[in-house]
Amino acid sequence: MNYSSPANLAVLACPGGEIFADEVIAHLKKGYRHNFEYMVAELAKQYAMDPAVVAQQINFINDASAPAHHITGKVQGFRCPRFKVPARFSRFANGEIKAEILESIRGKDIYIVQDAENHYPVYFNERTLRQVLSVNDHLMTVFVTVDAAKQAGAERVTLVVPVYPYARQHKKKGREGLTASRVGKILESLGVNRIITLDIHSREIGNAFNYMRLENLHASYQIIRVLLRLPGILNDDFVVVSPDTGAVDRNKFYATALKKPLALLYKERDYSKVSKDAVENNISEIKLLGNVKGKTVFMADDMLGTGGTLLKAMKFLKDQGAGKVIAAISLPLFSGEAISYFDAAYKEGLFYRIIGTNAIYHEEVVRRDWYISVNITKLFAQTISRLHQGLSLSSLLDNRDIIVRLFAET
């Protein structure tokens, strides 16, 4: 497939991932238009031709090489594909879910998008039924959608899940399942060729598959851009603190990129207890390695569930004399009553800002003064485009170079 013609690239949105998919598609359209117009301009200059004639010839070659994916429209300019595949999702009285694809996708490169942590009402049955789904419901929707795509003859199926379901069940300590890997193996058995996700809880999950690839993206560049825009934050009294030993590598990355010192919180946990909410958790003691007195503290973590661990860390840091406390969360679940707990903590002065991504759809938390939402759909669109074209993902998976360029520009 020619670089300028993405006609066989298609995005199939599950009910929970429709909003995320629409934003990804908007970036895809903009990106492919830019690529096409750049190519036309360069070729017209090189061969001293009329740009309209160059565009017409490119479109002719694309249509001739892939007539099955012909795009209608004026041949003298960029003809943008729809990208989004029309589909109908039904939910029956007993809870079963059915996916129907409403046009031919035979031979296409399909990207199925799902937000498994979207707990706002989604539509079924020709938008006549609105229901709030659990993670398990969303996951079952993925299964039936992948099956429908394979049955319809899709050449390649890639699953786009900003939050990998069951990612926290990745360790086996006793008589328990390794559900994180089992979910992936089920998807692999259904015919999924690749998964694109964000800051997966454990990178070892990707080692559990036979042939399916897992592309683990990072939001550090987008988060650092937000930090640079916050007035008076990145000064000499700025310190990066890892909220626990499991987040050391992530926070070491930020400390290196920002050229700031790194401190560590060590948490003792009572594993006989299960964390239920932001108040009742299993942390028994916290110790600090480093100095935060009078400093602006930045902490980065992959996931925020009920928020109890983070709130306890924030209170401890304030007790140690920290000034402003900022947390960056790649996957802000805000489960249960977490938002109300953070409202109270903000009023108490325990933190300054929380930076989260739109990997999970939210309506309530994005309205809070203390919350900053970072849009990562462009990152996913770039990844999809490069995979479709067979290009390298290195600069997206390891974004240190673009972070260095970001600091050079500021």
N, C-alpha and C positions, 0 to 999 in steps of 0.2 A: 504494500500500500504506500502510495506516494506521501511524502512528509506533509504536503500541503492539503491533503484530502483525508480527513478523518471519518469518511462516510460509513465505515463498518465498525466504528466505536459507538457503543450504546450504553446508556446508564439506566438501570432498572431500580426504582426506589421502592423499598418496602414501606408500609404505612408509617412506621416509627422514624424512618430516615428520609422522609420526603423533603423536609425543610432543608436539611443538610445537603441532600442531592441537588436541589434546585440552585443552591449557592455554588456548588461545585460546577454545575453545568454553565452557570453564568460566567465563571472564570474560564472554563474550557472554550466557550464561544469567543471570548475576548482574546484569549491566547492564540487560538488558531487563526483568527482574523489578523492579528498582528503578524504572525509568522507568514501568512499568505501575502500580505501587503509588502512586507520586507523583502520576500523573495521576488515578487514582481518588480519592485523598485530596483533591486540589485541587478536582475537580469536585463531589465530595460536599459539601464545605464551601461552594462557591459556590452550589449549587442546593439546599442543605439536604435532601439525599437520603441514603438508606442506602448506605454504600459497597458492600455486596454487590449492590444493585440497579444501581448505576453500573457496576460491573465486568461484570455480566451484559449490560447494554445495549452496553457497548464491545465485548464478545465477539460479541454478535449482529451489530453493524454490521460488524465485521471478517469474520465468517463469510459474511455476505450479500454483501459487496463482493468477496470472493475465495474463492468456494466450492471452487475447485480446490485451495486450500491450507488447507483446513479442519483445525483442530487439535482432537483429542478431549480430553475431560476435563471437570472441573467448571466450569460456566459462571460461577460467582460469584467466581472469582479468576483469577490469572494461569495460563495454560496454556502451559508452555514447550515450544517445538518441540525436536525432537531435534538439529537443525542438522547433525549428521554424516551424510553419505550413505554407506550401506553399499556397499562395492566389493570386488572380488576381483582380486588381482594374481597373474599366473602368470609364471614364468620357465622357459623351455624349455632343453633340453640344449645347444642351440647358442648360448645367451645372449640370445635374443629375449625381450622383455617384452610382456605383454598386460594391458590394463586393462579390466575389465568392471564397469559400474555396475549395481547389483542392485535399484534401484527407479526409478520415473519421476522425472526432473528437468526435464521439459518446462516451459518458461516460468520456470524458477527462476534466481535470481542466485547463481551458483556461484563459490566461492572455493577454488581448488586450492592446497594447502599442500605445499611440498617443502623439505627441508633438504638441499641438494646437497653439503654438506660433512660429512654424517653418515657416519662411517667405522666404525660399529659394526654388528654383524649385524642385518639386517632380515628380515622374514618374507615368503615367497611360498608359492603353492600350498597355500592353506588352512592356513597356518602349519606346514606339514610341511617346508619348506625355509628354512634360515637362511643368508644370504650377506652378505658385506661388499661394498659397491658403491663404485665409483669415481665421481668427479664426472660422467664421461661416462655411466655407467649411470643415475645419478640424473636426469640431463638427458634421457636417452631415455625414462625413466619419465614425466617431465613431458610430453613430446611425445605419447606414446600416451594419457595421461590426458586431456589437453586435447582430443585428437581424439575420444576416447570421449564426453566431455561435449558437444562440439558435435554429434556424430552423434546423441546422445540428446535434442537439442532444447533445451539450456540457452539461456536468453535472453541472459545476459551471463556471460562468463568472466573472472575476475580471478585472476592468479597471485600467490601469496604466497610469496616466496623471500627469507628474511632475508639470505642471501648470494647476490648476483647472480653466476651462473656466468660464468667467463672475464672478469670485470670488469677484471683487470689487463692484458688484451690490448686496450687502447683507443687505443694510439698506433701510427702507422705510420712507422717509421724507415727501412725498406728494403723488400726483397721479402718482406713478411709481411702477414698478413691482419689486418683490424680485426674480430677474432672477437667482441669484446664487442657490437658493433653487429649483427653477423651473427646471433648467438644471438637477439637481440631481434626481428630481422626475420623469422626463422623462426617465432618464437612469434606474431608479428603475422599472418603468413600463415596460421597454423593457426586464427586467430580469437580470440586473446587480446585483450581490450579494455583491460586495465590490469595493471600490475605494481606490487606493493607490496614494497619492499625496505628494507634498513637501511644507512645510511652507504655508499652506492655509491662505489667507488674513484674514479670520474670522473663528475661531473655531466653532462658533455657526451654521455655515452652516451644519455641521454634525448632528445637532439636528432636521433638517427639514425632515428627512427620516423616513419611517415607520419601515423597516427592514434592509435596506441596510446599511452596515458599511462603515465608512470612516477612513482610517489609515493615519494619518498626520505625515510624517517623518520630520526630522530636519537635517540640514547640519552643525550644530555647531561644531561637532567633526572634520570634514574635514577642516573647516575654521580655527579652532584653530591650527591644525597641520601645516597649511600654515604660520600662524603668528609666530609659534615657529621657522620656518626655515628662516624667514626674519632677517637678521643680525642687531643686536643692536636695535630692536624694543621694546621688552618687558623689559623695564628698569623702574627705579623709577619714571620717568617723563611720564608715560603712563596713560591715562585716557580714560574711555569708556564714550561716549556721546550718549544719545538717541536722534535721529533726530527729534522726536515729541512725544507727549504723548501716541500715539497709539503703539509705539515701546518700551515702558518702560520695559515691562516684558522681552522681548527678550534681551535687552541690560543689564538688571539687571542680567540675566542668565550669560552673558559673563563676567560682572564685578565680579560676585561671583566666576565663574570658574577660572578667571585669577587673582583673589585677587587684583583687582584694583578699584580705586574710580569711582563713576558714576556721571555724570552730565546730564543735560537735556536742550534741545532746545524747547522753547515754541513758536509755530507759530500762528499768527493771520491770518485768511483767509477771503477773501471776496467771499462768496459763490454765489454772483450774477455773478461772472466771472467763465469761464471754462478754465482750463489749456490746452493750445494748443500745446506748445512746451517748450523747455528748457528756453526760454527767456520770453515768455508770459504765466505767471501762476497766480494763485489767492492768493499768499502769500503777505500779506500787511505789516507784521511786525514780527521780530524774537527777542526773548529774551533768555538769557542764565542764567541757574541756575547752578552755579559751576564755576570752574576756569580752563582755558585751556592755559593760557599764558606760552609759552615756553615748552609746553607738546606735546607728540605724541598722537594724537586723533584717536580713533577707533570708528566707527559708524556701526551698523548692522541694516539692514532693510530687509523686505521680498521681495519687488518688486521695480524694477527701470523701469519706462516707458519712458517718454520723458527726464527724468533726471533733469528737472528744479528745483524741490524741493531740490534734493541733491546738485546740483551746488550752489544754493543760500545759503544752510546751510554751505557748504565748504567755500564760500567766507566770510560769516559772521564769521566763526571760525578763518580764517586767519586774519581778521580784528581785532579779539580779541587777537591776538598774538600767536595763535597755531603754533606749529612747523610742523611736518609731519602729514598729514591727510590721514587715511586709511578707506575705506568703504568696508563692506562685504554685498553682495546682493545675496539672495538665488535664486531669479528669475529675472535674468538680461534681460529684454525684449529689451532695447535699441531701442525704437520705433522711427519712423521718422528719423530725422537728429541728434539723440542723440549722436552717436559716434563722429561726427564732433565737436559738442559742447564740449565734454569731451577732445578731442584732443586739442582744444584751451585752455581749462581750465588747462590742464596738462602743456602746454607750459608756461602758466601764473604762474604756481607754486601753484595752488589752492589745489592740492592733490598729494599724493605720489603713492598710489596704490589703485586699486579697485579689490576686490576678488569676483568672481562670480562662479556659478556652471554651469555644462553642462546640467542642466535641460531643457535648451532651446538651440537648435542648432544654432551656429554662425560660420561664416567663417571670417568676417572682424575684429571684436573686439578682437578675440583671438590672432591676429597678433600684437596688440598694446603692446608697452613696459610697459605701465602703467596697463595692465590688467593681472590678474592671474586666470586661469580657474581651478576649483576644480571638479574632477570627482566623481559623486555620484551614478554611476551605480552599484557599488558593494553593496552599501546600499540597493538599490532596489532589487538586486538579492538575498541578504540575507533575505529580507522581503518576497519575493515571495517563497523562499525555505521553510522558517518557516511556512508560511501560508499553503503551500501545505502539509507539514508534520503534521500540527496541533500543532505546537509548539508556545510557548509564544513569543510575540513581545516586551515585557516590556523593555528589555535592548536596543532595537533599537528606541523605541518611547521616552524613557527617558534615554539619553546617558550620564548622569552625572558620572556614575561609570567608564565608559571607558575613559572619559576625565580626571578623577582623576588618573587612571592608566597611561595615557599618560604623565602627569606631573611627575609621580613617575619614569618613565623611562628616562626622560630627565635631 
